[in-house]
Amino acid sequence: MARRSKKSVPETLRKQLLALITDFEYKLKDDSLREQVLALIPANHLLRDLGSSLMNDENCNSARDRILAYLLKYPGVIIHGDELMVVAGISEYARRIRELRVQFGWSVLSGTTLKEMIEQGEVTLEELHASAINVLKTDVYALMAAEQDREAALRWNEANVLRRSKISTKEKILSYLRKNVGRPVTGEELRYLANDSKEWARRTRELRTEDGWPIATKNSGRPELEVGAYLLEEDRQAEVHDRKIPDPVRVAVLERDHHACRHCHWSHARKIANDPRTFLELHHIEHHVDGGENTLDNLITLCNVCHDEVHRRRISREELIRLLLAS
């Protein structure tokens, strides 16, 4: 059975470790290889004890507790696996991270997932406090939300069933998002659905930009979302002529309109229970099918209720033009 690290006073452990390393000089000169190796085992134990003893917070008695406490001290910051190995006092830190993510609902994203999100424009290096994309490797992690998601364990069970199904990656992602409509899910969950294939990020983006599903991220129009979260705002596709709006244009329109409906002034910040207004959509004043372009001057932000009223012809095109010119 693997030895568990033992917490003690860090300075006491440092002195004990220093004494062992100093004495090891004689082992190098005279002893056999095996005796040298055996002499290093106590030093290895002391080093792990020292690392785990640095976390002196209350309730940090297990490796998993220490990893979580360390991540909570540095939310949104790229943390290397070697750091977690030191504070955990064990080499199997990756297993504990998976437990935090899957069983306990902490939004811990791997470097691989974050790199794939950056490549699709869902996250920026600046948001991760990272200097370059090549630092985002398998053995780095970032805690993206400082609050526990207590529904995560149930969602991971749902994801596991979908993961084993024979449908396409895009269908798996859409099915999962529709099961969790109105609730943010993490990129790590979507990557798991795709059997850890890097195409998950591109497929998710296509669902929004080509297929018209209202999937929001922090960088696609919902700045209040956590980095790394995806939210299907409503279980319906946009009208055909309102699809395929590039994300940079989408964000520019929302920012111009202050992330609020230009007709009724509703915004996500004003969301209340039982309000039928649940999300914002972009509408072409000159319909795309009639030659209207995906430009700032031809797009306006509407809540889902006002957008429906436009399509029922209860809000005229002239009224929309007037609202747009009023900005």
Secondary structure, 3 states (H helix, E strand, C coil): CCCCCCCCCHHHHHHHHHHHHHHHHHHHHHCCHHHHHHHHHHHHHHHHHHHHHCCCCCCCCCHHHHHHHHHHHCCCCCEEHHHHHHHHCCCCHHHHHHHHHHCCCCCEEEHHHHHHHHHCCCCCCHHHCCCCHHHCCCCEEEECCCCCCCCHHHHHHHHHHHHCCCCCHHHHHHHHHHHCCCCCEEHHHHHHHCCCCCHHHHHHHHHHHCCCCCEECHHHCCCCCCCCEEEECCCCCCCHHHCCCCHHHHHHHHHHCCCECCCCCCEHHHCCCCCCCCCEEEEECCCHHHCCCCCHHHEEEEEHHHHHHHHCCCCCHHHHHHHHHCC
